[in-house]
Amino acid sequence: MSLHSQVVVLGGGPGGYAAAFLAADLGMEVTLVEANARLGGTCLLRGCIPSKALLHVAKVVSEAEEMADWGVDFPKPKINIDKTRARKENVIETLSGGLAQLAKRRKVRRIHARGIFVDSQTLQLEGGDPDSYDAERITFDHCILATGSVPAMPKMFAIDSPRVLDSTGALALEDIPESLLVIGGGYIGLEMGTVYSELGSQVSVVELTEGLLPGADRDLVKPLEKRIRQRFSHVHLGTKVTGLKESGKKIEVQMEGPELNGTYPYDRVLVSIGRRPVSSGLGLENTGVKINDHGFVVVNDRQQTDDSHIMAIGDVAGEPMLAHKASHEGKVAAEVLAGEPAAFDATAIPAVVFTDPEIAWAGLTQEAAKRENREVAVAVYPWQASGRAIAIGRTDGMTKWLIDPANDRLLGCGIVGAGAGELIAEAVVAIEMGCSTRDLTESIHPHPTLSETVAFAGEVHLGLATEIYKPKRK
C-alpha cells in the first residue's frame, strides 16, 4: 500500500514546518514527514531555543554578580541542575506542543518516520511510529527537502566516550563539569562555553585560527574576546588539537600551539567545529537532485533543485545555516508551488552570536568589502557615549555602519553589546528598503535607549553626532 500527498515536506524544523503550514494555508494538501516524534527540528529541540534558555540563566547569574558594583550583593547562586534541565525541557515541550496543535488545525498530516527517496516522486517510510502511517511508501507531486544539518564530528574526535560532547550533548546538561574544554571558537562553542562558565565550570577554549569567531568583523569580536578572557579560564588561539583519549574520569587532550604543547586533562570536551548538511543517506541518488562538493543541495532562487518534483530549503540548501533563513526559504518554496512570483532575494540576512556581549551583523561586512575591493565609508558609534549603556554598566559595545560613499546608502551594519540581537532588526529593514543615512538619522529614536546608537552611528558619518565630537571632514 502507499499514500499520496500533493506536497510532502521532509523535515519538521523551522524551514520545514514554515513551508508545510504556509502551503496548507494556500490550499494545498500537505504531509509532513519527520524522524523525530516532536516538531521543531534542531533549532527547537536541541539547538537555538534550549541554548538561549540556558544563556538566559547564565546572564542572570552574571548580572547578579556584577550588581556588586552598584552596592547590591547577592549570595553565590546554588545551581539545582535537575530543575534547570527540567525548565529547559518545559520550554521545548511547550513550543513543540504548540507546533503540533498548529499542524492539526491546518490539517497537515504528520508522519513520524524517516523518509528515503525511492525515486523523484516516492518516499520509503522507515522507523519512527508505524501507527502514524499505514503504508510503507508515500508518493507526491512535489517534495520540499528540509532535512537540516548535524554537528560535525571528525573521526579523530569520535572516541565513543560520554565525556566527549557535541552541541546536542552539551545542551543535555547532564552535569556541571569542573573543567570543560571547548574545541572551536565559533558561535556555538562560545555560547555553550558561556553557559557552563556561569554555571560554575572552568572553561577553556582552543581555536585553530588566530582569532575567535573566524569570519566575523574583528572590531566586533574584540569586546567579546576581552570579556571571554575575563570569564573563561583560558583562551588558546592558533592551537591545534591532535588527539583525544579517555583516561579514567578524564579526557586527555593532545594539543600543539604557541602556549600549549603536550597532553592536558579535562572532565569533559565539547567538540564544536561547525555543522554539516544532512544530504547523504536520503536516496537522493535516485532522483535528479544535484549535490555540490560541500554536501549542499543545489537550488535556484526559487528553491528548486535540478529535479522538477523536489525543492530544498534551509541548512541542506546552503549557507548561511540559520533558522530564520530556513523559515524564509520555506515560505518562498510554498509560494512558488502555489504559482506565485516568489524568489529568495534577501539583501541582508542577520546573524547573531548570543554570547555576552552579543554580536550581530547584517548586510555587507567589512571583511567582504575588502575581499571584493569595494570602497565603503565606515561609521562607528562607541557605546561609551551612550547614556543608556552607561546607566546599565555595559559600555563594552559599539554600533558600526558600512555606507556607500557615492550615495550614502546603508550597506551593512554590525553591533556588539548587550541586546545586539534585538537591535539588528532595524538595520535589516533599513538595508532591505535601500535607506540612506539621512533616512535613518532623521527617524526619531527613543531616548535613552541602546537603539539610539543605530541612528547615532549614522550621525557620525554625517558629522552630526551630539554625544561625540567628530565633525564631518570637508
URLINFEN-V889837 format. One line per field, one symbol per residue. phi: phi as a letter, one per 30 degrees, with the letter a starting at -180 (. if undefined). psi: psi as a letter, one per 20 degrees, with the letter a starting at -180 (. if undefined). burial: b if it has 9 or more other C-alpha atoms within 8 Angstrom, else e. A space follows every 10 residues. Layout:
# URLINFEN-V889837
phi: ???
psi: ???
burial: ???
This chain:
# URLINFEN-V889837
phi: .bcbbdbccc kcdedddddd ddedddjcdb bccbdddcdk ieeddabddd dddddddddd dddddddedc icccdedccc dddddddddd dddddddddd ddddddiddc bcaccbddad bbcdcbiice ddbcadbbca dbbcdbdibb ddbeedcdch bddcccdddd ddhdacddbb cccjcddddd ddddeddddk ddcbbbbddd adhejdeddd dedddddddd cddbbcchbc cclbbdbicb cdccbbadcb alcbcbdbbc cbcjbbdcbc iciddcbcdc bddcidddbc dcidcdcdcb cbbiedckdd dbdddddddd ddddddddid dcadbddbcd bbcddbddbb aaidcddddd ddhcdbccbb cdddcceddd dcibcdbabb ccbdddbidd cabbbbkdie dddddddedd dddidcdded dcddcdbcbd dedddddddd ddicdcdbca dddd
psi: qqrqqgpppn pkahgghggg ghgghjjqpp popphqhqqh aggghkdhgh hhghhgghgg gghggiihij jopqqpqoon hghgghgghh gghgghhhhg hhgghikopp pnrpppphai kppppqbcoh iipkqiqprq gqpoplibrq ppnqhhimjl piioqahghh ihlhanqhpp poopkahggh ghhgghghii qopqppphaj qqmpiqphhh hghghghhhh hrgqooqkpp piqqppncjq opppqpahhp nbppqqgqpo omkaqqqniq jijiijajpq paijjqppra ijjpaipiip rqrbhijrqq nqghgggghg hggghghjjq mqqokphooq ppolaoqqpq rqbprhghhg hjlppqpppp opiijpgggg hjkmjlrqpp qpqoihjkpp hqqppprpjh hhhhhhhggg ghikqrhggg hjopqqqprh hhhghhhhhg hikjpgiqom qpq.
burial: eeeebbbbbb bbbbbbbbbb bbbbeeebbb bbbbbbeebb bbbbbbbbbb bbbbbebbbe bbebbebbee eeeeeeeeee beebbeebbe bbeebbbebb ebbbebebbb bbbbbbbbbb bbbbbbbbbb eebebbbbbb bbbbbbbbbe bbbeeebbbe eebbbbbbeb bebeebbebb bbbbbbbebb bbbbbbbbbe bbbbbbbbbe bbbeeebeeb bebbbebebe ebbebbbbbb bbbbebeeeb bbbbbbbeeb beeeebbbbb bbbeebbbbe eebbebbbbe beeebbbbbe ebbbbbbebb bbbbbbbbee bbbebbbbbb bbbbbbeeee ebbbeeebbb ebbbbbbbbb bbbbbebebe eeeeebbbbb bbbbbbebbb eeebbbbbbb bbbbbeebbb bbbbbbbbeb bebbbebbeb bbeebbbbeb beeeeeeebb bbbbbbbbbb bbbbbeeeee bbee
